[in-house]
């Protein structure tokens, strides 16, 4: 005869069931493997199983970390295999936080590096730092490449190269070989289209139909100054001094400072920077910011600065309503106005590296690349 079914069978470690003979109900308990003590989890089986699984995972990681700390204190073993990768990663992030406090790194850079470092901890954290090889790192990077997450793969590889570079400098790994640098870098092919001069009139016409003044004003300011979204959002009327708009670039944590003359005029816009600023002022709403809200949006009020996300959403709306289409690749984002500004001013003879606030010409050249969106006209050598 077959055994009767066990309706309360438990196969999760450290989770036990108890039958209360008084009312015939089944209750669940969790046994802490560290102390041996039991803790009640109630009578809800699914809830008890979920809690038990999470506790097992956390306690297991805690015990693993404890054993790893003991190993890291064993001098002979550390000399042979090095400290654990997790221990070094934690030291590395402390270095990054110190650099951020000194103004060397932006908050977003720290956030991105922390994600990449946590990934390494998750996958290879208990391995000795000296035992990490190129094959192990390449396997993880290839997983992201296979999922077509090429930008993330590039970011992971770049962060790991810096992490092992610091380990070499600290003497935690020997031989002068950086295992991350030996991996093959993902080849990025940017599919986002550039904006061209021919696209500009349609964008302006669409922006003028939007109900928010910042839709058109953000276009004019972006193409005239070449500034990024966040820097445009930060612009205040008080930044205007001695005939110039003074800007501290946020990406450089204020280290790069630019002074735009109010006479600066992009030929596509046809208005000087000073005239655009006056247009921003004449919205009927008193505000400290050039780009500001003219209607109430909970929890923000009229006159408050427009967010970078709002600028992007506004651009996507006016772009989609402009009638412009792109056959291949993805449609341009608001950031492409920065590239169009560079190419426009380059034709006028401006030093666009200075205009965009770049440290190297190589970065400026990336913005100058049209990605096949425009024709290059062949002219006679003597033609002026």
Residue pairs with C-beta under 8 A, 6 or more apart in sequence:
8 17
8 26
8 45
10 16
10 17
10 28
12 49
12 52
12 53
12 56
13 52
13 56
14 30
14 31
14 32
14 33
14 52
14 55
14 56
15 28
15 29
15 30
15 31
15 41
15 48
15 49
15 52
16 28
16 29
16 30
16 31
16 38
17 26
17 27
17 28
17 29
18 26
18 27
18 28
18 29
19 25
19 26
19 27
20 26
20 27
25 43
26 43
26 45
27 40
27 41
27 42
27 43
28 40
28 41
28 42
28 43
28 44
28 45
28 48
28 52
29 38
29 39
29 40
29 41
30 38
30 39
30 41
30 48
30 51
30 52
30 55
31 37
31 38
31 39
32 38
32 39
32 55
32 59
33 59
34 59
34 63
41 47
41 48
41 51
41 52
42 48
64 126
65 86
68 84
68 86
68 87
68 126
71 77
71 78
71 84
72 78
72 83
72 84
72 87
81 128
81 130
81 131
82 88
82 128
82 129
82 130
82 131
82 172
82 173
83 128
83 129
83 172
84 125
84 126
84 127
84 128
84 129
85 120
85 121
85 124
85 125
85 126
85 127
85 128
85 129
85 132
86 121
86 125
86 126
87 129
88 129
88 163
88 167
88 172
89 117
89 118
89 120
89 121
89 125
89 163
91 170
92 117
92 163
92 166
92 167
93 113
93 114
93 117
95 166
96 105
96 110
96 113
96 114
97 110
99 105
100 106
100 107
100 109
100 110
103 253
103 254
103 255
105 253
106 250
106 251
106 252
106 253
112 155
112 159
113 159
113 162
116 155
116 156
116 159
116 160
117 159
117 163
119 140
119 156
120 140
120 160
120 163
123 140
124 132
124 136
127 136
129 167
129 172
129 173
130 172
130 173
130 174
132 164
132 173
132 179
133 179
134 179
134 180
134 182
134 183
136 179
137 160
137 179
137 180
137 183
138 183
138 184
140 156
141 153
141 156
141 157
141 183
141 186
144 150
144 152
144 153
144 156
144 186
145 153
145 186
150 186
150 187
150 188
151 188
153 186
154 185
154 186
154 188
157 180
157 183
157 185
157 186
160 180
161 178
161 180
161 181
163 180
164 173
164 178
164 179
164 180
164 181
165 178
165 181
167 173
168 176
168 178
190 371
191 328
191 329
191 330
192 329
192 330
192 331
192 332
192 333
192 336
192 371
193 326
193 328
193 329
193 330
193 331
193 332
193 336
193 371
193 373
194 332
194 336
194 339
194 340
194 370
194 371
194 373
194 374
195 203
195 332
195 336
195 337
195 339
195 340
195 373
196 340
196 370
196 373
196 374
197 268
197 340
197 344
199 322
199 324
199 332
200 223
200 268
200 340
202 322
202 323
202 324
203 219
203 318
203 319
203 322
203 324
204 216
204 219
205 322
206 318
206 319
206 321
206 322
206 323
207 215
207 216
207 219
207 318
208 216
209 318
209 321
210 216
210 314
210 317
210 318
212 293
212 294
212 295
212 314
213 280
213 283
213 294
214 291
214 292
214 293
214 294
214 306
214 310
214 311
214 314
215 314
215 315
215 318
217 276
217 279
217 280
217 290
217 291
218 232
218 291
218 306
218 311
218 314
218 315
218 334
219 315
219 337
220 269
220 271
220 276
220 279
221 227
221 232
221 235
221 273
221 276
221 280
221 290
221 291
222 232
222 334
222 337
222 338
222 341
223 266
223 268
223 269
223 337
223 340
223 341
223 344
224 260
224 264
224 265
224 266
224 269
224 271
224 273
224 276
224 341
225 232
225 245
225 247
225 260
225 264
225 273
225 341
226 337
226 338
226 341
226 342
226 345
226 352
226 355
226 356
227 235
227 247
227 338
228 249
228 250
228 251
228 335
228 338
229 308
229 311
229 312
229 334
229 335
230 250
230 251
230 308
231 247
231 249
231 250
231 251
232 290
232 291
232 311
233 289
233 291
233 305
233 306
233 307
233 308
233 311
234 247
234 250
234 289
234 305
235 245
235 247
235 289
235 290
235 291
236 288
236 289
236 290
237 277
237 281
237 288
237 289
237 290
238 288
239 245
239 246
239 247
240 246
240 262
240 277
243 261
243 262
243 263
244 259
244 260
244 261
244 262
245 259
245 260
245 262
245 273
245 277
246 257
246 258
246 259
247 257
247 258
247 259
247 260
248 254
248 256
248 257
249 255
249 256
249 257
249 258
249 357
252 357
256 357
258 354
258 355
258 357
260 273
261 273
262 272
262 273
262 274
262 277
263 272
263 273
263 274
264 272
264 273
265 271
265 272
265 273
266 341
266 344
266 345
267 344
267 348
268 340
268 344
269 276
271 279
277 290
280 290
280 291
280 292
281 290
283 292
283 294
284 294
285 292
285 293
285 294
285 302
285 303
286 303
287 293
287 302
287 303
287 304
287 305
288 303
288 305
289 303
289 304
289 305
289 306
291 305
291 306
291 311
292 302
292 303
292 304
292 305
292 306
293 300
293 301
293 302
293 303
293 304
293 305
293 306
294 302
295 302
296 302
311 334
312 333
312 334
315 333
315 334
316 333
316 334
319 331
319 332
320 331
324 331
326 332
338 356
338 367
339 367
339 368
341 355
341 356
342 352
342 355
342 356
342 364
342 367
342 368
343 367
343 368
343 370
345 352
345 355
346 352
346 368
352 364
352 367
352 368
353 360
353 361
353 364
356 363
356 364
356 367
358 364
